[in-house]
Amino acid sequence: MSIPRWVAISIIVTIFSGGGVLHAAEGDGSGEQSQVSKGAQSAKTLEERLNELEQKQQISDRLRELFQEREEQQARERPVVGADQYGFFLRSRDRDFELRIRGYIQFDSRWFIADNKSSTNNTFDIRRARPVLQGTLYRYFDYYFMPDFGQGQVILFDAYGGVNYWDELRVRVGKFKPPLGLEMLQSAADTLFTERSVALNLLPNRDIGIQLYGDLFDNRLAYQVGVFNGVANNTTNGGSPADFDQNNAKDYVARVFVQPFRTSDREWLEGLQIGVAGSAGQQFGLLTNKAPTALRSLPTGLA
């Protein structure tokens, strides 16, 4: 059976048209897939960028925290420098170490109505010139150093150290004032008059020794007990160094001071203070001058 020519031509055209349509359809599908693939790649790149930005922000925040921690650490370790009513000071933040620098100078002018060149002169004088260095080491170890450059001489007045761990029991070793005589224990910067009374001729000034002291019962009772050389302050004997003891005998000094109404609400009772002190010792040598020591209004070497 023969197929008409026009029918054959129609079939061939239909087949080729369908293939083109199918190819076109397939082409359209691949384009959509390509766009979807490109969109996924773009979205993935954006997510990676966000992750990178977050990581950079985290690193920046951590660096800022480290910088702040370093600044705080340096601030804690940086010493404190300042001044207050007690002088200039340099100390650590935790107060384990401290150095204080202060001092005082006393200038005198002495004039007499009746001039007697054999005994008195009108003059100016640097009575006291005393720098003071004091402080703390490792929180519980104290030190104090005070020389005197007044009256044209250099004298070591105070040089001692101590342990201050308990308020009830503390230790002091070196050269300082024995706890005998309330007026003597006052600093020259705190006295009411320019000079102290002549009664101090009966008291020791400064001596080398060791002392135990402390405060009890909420600071209502203070005590001091010490052993000292028993040598007059800044004196020599037989060519020995100043303050050097020439015998085995020592002076023993004790003092008790009570403030029973220290925390009282009544002001007239709050300042009530009662104290007693005493010393005992032996002195060896010849009494070459049996006359009593002349009283001096300006005893050399007094605090």
C-alpha positions in Angstrom: 0.0 0.0 0.0 1.5 3.3 -1.0 1.3 6.4 1.2 0.4 9.6 -0.5 3.2 12.0 -0.9 1.5 14.8 1.0 0.9 12.5 4.0 4.6 11.5 4.2 5.6 15.1 4.1 3.2 16.0 7.0 4.5 13.2 9.2 8.1 14.3 8.7 7.3 17.9 9.5 5.4 16.8 12.6 8.3 14.7 13.9 10.8 17.5 13.4 8.5 20.1 15.0 7.9 17.9 18.0 11.7 17.3 18.5 12.3 21.0 18.3 9.6 21.6 20.9 11.0 18.9 23.1 14.5 20.3 22.7 13.2 23.7 23.5 11.4 22.4 26.5 14.6 20.6 27.6 16.5 23.8 27.0 14.1 25.8 29.1 14.5 23.3 32.0 18.3 23.4 32.0 18.1 27.2 32.1 16.0 27.1 35.2 18.4 24.6 36.8 21.3 26.8 36.0 19.7 29.8 37.5 18.8 27.8 40.7 22.4 26.6 40.8 23.7 30.1 40.5 21.3 31.3 43.2 22.5 28.6 45.5 26.1 29.5 44.9 25.3 33.2 45.6 23.4 32.3 48.8 26.3 30.1 49.9 28.8 32.9 49.4 26.7 35.4 51.4 26.4 32.9 54.3 30.2 32.4 54.2 30.7 36.2 54.3 28.3 36.5 57.3 30.3 33.8 59.1 33.5 35.5 58.4 32.1 38.8 59.8 30.9 37.1 62.9 34.3 35.5 63.4 36.0 38.8 63.0 33.6 40.5 65.4 34.3 37.7 68.0 38.0 38.2 67.6 37.7 42.0 68.0 35.5 41.6 71.1 38.0 39.1 72.6 40.9 41.5 71.9 39.0 44.3 73.5 38.4 42.1 76.6 42.1 41.2 76.8 43.0 44.9 76.5 40.6 45.8 79.3 41.9 42.9 81.5 45.5 44.1 80.9 44.6 47.7 81.8 42.8 46.5 85.0 45.8 44.4 85.9 48.2 47.2 85.3 46.0 49.5 87.4 46.0 47.0 90.2 49.8 46.7 90.0 50.5 50.5 89.5 51.7 52.1 92.8 49.7 54.9 94.4 51.5 58.3 94.8 49.9 61.0 96.9 50.0 63.2 100.0 48.0 63.6 103.1 48.3 65.1 106.6 51.1 62.6 107.4 53.3 63.6 104.4 54.0 62.2 101.0 53.6 58.5 100.3 54.3 55.9 97.8 52.5 52.5 98.2 51.3 49.5 96.4 47.6 49.0 95.7 47.2 46.2 98.2 49.1 48.3 100.9 51.7 45.5 101.4 54.5 48.0 100.7 54.5 51.7 101.7 57.0 54.5 102.0 56.2 57.8 103.6 58.4 60.9 103.5 57.9 63.8 105.9 59.8 65.8 108.4 59.9 69.1 110.3 62.2 72.0 111.0 62.2 74.3 114.1 63.8 77.7 113.8 64.7 79.5 117.1 65.5 83.1 117.9 66.9 83.7 121.4 67.2 87.2 122.8 68.1 88.2 126.4 67.4 91.5 128.1 70.6 91.6 130.1 73.5 90.7 127.7 76.1 88.7 129.5 78.7 87.5 127.0 80.1 84.9 129.4 76.8 83.0 129.6 74.2 84.1 127.1 74.2 85.4 123.5 71.5 86.7 121.3 71.4 84.3 118.4 69.4 82.5 115.7 69.4 78.7 115.7 68.1 75.8 113.8 66.9 73.8 116.8 65.6 70.8 114.9 65.9 69.7 111.2 64.6 66.2 111.0 63.6 64.3 107.8 61.5 61.1 108.5 61.4 58.0 106.4 58.9 55.3 107.5 56.8 52.6 105.9 55.8 49.0 105.7 57.3 45.9 104.0 55.2 42.8 103.3 52.3 44.4 105.2 53.4 43.3 108.7 57.0 44.7 108.9 57.4 48.4 109.8 60.4 50.6 109.7 61.2 54.1 110.9 64.3 56.3 110.3 64.8 59.8 111.6 68.2 61.7 111.8 68.6 65.2 113.0 70.7 68.0 111.4 69.9 70.7 113.8 72.3 72.8 115.9 75.1 72.2 113.4 75.5 68.5 114.1 74.3 65.2 112.6 72.7 62.8 115.2 70.8 59.5 114.6 67.6 59.9 116.7 65.4 57.0 115.7 66.2 53.9 113.6 64.0 50.8 114.3 62.0 48.1 112.7 59.2 45.9 114.0 56.6 43.2 113.4 53.0 44.3 113.4 51.0 41.1 112.8 48.7 41.2 115.9 47.4 44.4 117.5 47.7 42.6 120.9 51.4 41.7 120.6 53.9 43.6 118.5 57.7 43.8 118.5 60.1 46.7 118.0 63.9 46.5 117.8 66.4 49.3 117.3 66.9 52.8 118.7 63.8 54.6 119.9 62.2 56.2 123.0 61.8 53.9 126.0 58.2 53.9 127.3 59.0 56.1 130.3 57.5 59.6 130.7 54.4 60.8 128.8 56.0 64.1 127.9 59.1 62.4 126.4 57.0 60.1 124.3 55.3 63.1 122.5 56.9 64.1 119.2 58.5 67.5 119.1 56.0 68.4 116.4 53.1 67.8 118.8 54.3 69.6 122.0 52.4 72.6 123.3 55.5 74.7 123.9 58.7 75.1 121.9 60.7 73.1 124.5 59.8 70.5 127.0 60.0 70.9 130.8 63.2 70.5 132.8 61.7 67.3 134.4 63.0 65.5 131.4 66.5 65.6 132.9 65.3 62.7 135.0 64.1 60.5 132.1 66.0 58.6 129.4 65.7 60.1 126.0 66.4 57.4 123.4 68.1 54.0 123.8 68.8 50.8 121.9 66.8 47.8 122.8 63.8 45.6 122.1 60.2 46.2 123.2 57.0 44.2 123.2 53.8 46.2 123.1 50.2 46.0 122.1 46.6 47.2 122.6 44.0 45.2 124.5 40.2 45.3 125.2 39.3 47.4 122.2 42.2 49.7 122.6 41.2 50.6 126.1 44.5 49.3 127.5 48.0 49.8 126.0 51.2 48.2 127.4 54.9 48.3 126.6 57.7 46.2 128.1 61.3 46.7 127.0 64.9 45.9 127.6 67.5 48.6 126.8 71.2 49.2 127.0 70.8 51.9 129.6 73.2 54.3 127.9 72.6 58.1 127.7 71.5 59.1 124.2 74.4 59.7 121.8 77.1 59.5 124.3 80.5 57.7 124.2 82.4 56.1 127.0 86.1 55.2 126.8 86.3 55.7 123.1 83.5 53.3 122.3 80.9 54.1 119.7 77.9 56.2 120.7 75.1 54.4 122.5 77.4 51.4 123.0 76.9 49.5 126.3 80.1 49.1 128.5 78.7 46.4 130.8 76.3 43.5 130.8 73.6 45.2 133.0 70.5 46.4 131.1 67.6 48.7 131.9 64.1 47.2 132.1 61.2 49.5 131.4 57.4 48.9 131.6 54.4 51.0 131.1 50.6 50.6 131.2 48.2 53.1 129.9 44.4 52.8 130.3 41.5 54.7 128.7 38.5 53.1 130.4 35.9 55.3 128.8 37.3 55.5 125.3 34.0 54.7 123.7 31.8 56.5 126.2 29.0 58.8 124.9 30.0 61.4 127.5 32.8 63.6 126.2 34.1 64.6 129.6 34.7 60.9 130.3 35.9 59.8 126.9 39.3 61.5 127.2 40.1 60.3 130.7 43.5 58.5 130.7 45.4 56.8 133.4 49.0 55.5 133.1 51.9 54.3 135.1 55.5 53.5 134.1 58.7 52.5 135.7 62.3 51.4 135.1 65.0 49.5 136.8 68.7 49.0 136.1 72.2 49.1 137.4 74.9 51.6 136.5 78.7 50.9 137.0 81.5 53.4 137.3 82.9 56.1 139.5 80.8 59.0 140.5 83.3 61.8 139.8 80.9 64.6 140.2 78.6 64.4 143.2 76.9 67.6 142.5 73.4 67.3 140.9 73.4 67.9 137.1 72.7 71.5 136.2 69.2 72.0 134.8 69.1 73.2 131.2 66.2 74.9 129.4 67.5 73.6 126.1 68.8 70.0 126.7 70.9 68.8 123.7 69.5 65.8 121.9 65.9 65.9 123.2 63.1 64.9 120.8 
